[in-house]
Amino acid sequence: MNVPRAKQQKNPNSLKNLIHEGRPSSKQVYGEPKVQRTLTVTETGWKGAVAAIKAAGYGSISDYLEKIGRGQEILSPRSPNDITP
């Protein structure tokens, strides 16, 4: 028996929810579109990185990585004693 399906409606928040922290936006940055990448990290490492990046004043990890890749931020080596988990 075929049951007619109800017409699917569009939730006003659904499009807004598609773009948020951790998902690439459709806007171009530095004159080129962002491309989604895959990163593998432990949960502890991710939470620590997010906290460190936010504490340093960056909006997201991708913002920070973009600056490193463009030479606008410099990573300096640290001794293992300087790193707190």
N, C-alpha and C positions, 0 to 999 in steps of 0.2 A: 504494500500500500504506500503510495506517495503522499507525503505530508508536505503541504506548501511551506516554504521557509519564509520567515518574516524578513522584511527588507532591513539590511544592515545599515545602521546609523553611524554617523561619525561623531565620536566624542570630542567636544571642543578642546580638551586637554591632550588628546592623543598626539597631535602634531607638535605641540609644545614639549612633550615628554621625549621626543625623538632626539633632541639635542640637549645634552647636559654634560657635566664633568665626566670624562672618560669616553665620550663618543665624538668622532670627528665632526666638525661643522662643515657646512657647504660653502662658507665664505672663504675667500682667498686670503692668505696671510703672506706677507712679503712678496706679493705678486704671483704667488703660485698656490694651488690647492694643497691642503693637507692630505696625506695618505695614511690610511689605517695601518698600523704595525702590530705585531704580536710580541709580547714581553712575558717571559716566564720568571716568576719570583715567588718566594714563600709569602705567606700571609703576614708574618712578622716583618719581613723585609719591606713589603709593600706599605704596611701601616707606618713603619718608621720613615720610609721615604716620603710619603704623603705629609706626615707631620713636619719633617725637616723642611720640605719645600714650602709648605704653608708658613712656617715660622720665619723663613727667609724672605717672605713677602711675594712669592710667586703664586699665580692663580691655579696652576696645575703642574703636574710632572711634565706634561708635554710642552708647556711653555718654557720650563727650565731646560729640557733637552734641546729645544729649538735654539735657545740662546747659546748653549754649549756648542752645538753644531755649527752655528754661524760665527763663532769666535767672540761672542759678546759676553761670555762668562768663561772663566778659566778654572779648571779643576786643579787643585794642588794636592800632591801626595801627602798623606798623613801616616803617622805611625799607628800600628794596631792598638796602642794604648789610648789613642785619641777617640776611638770609635766606641760608642756605647750602644748596645743592642736595644 
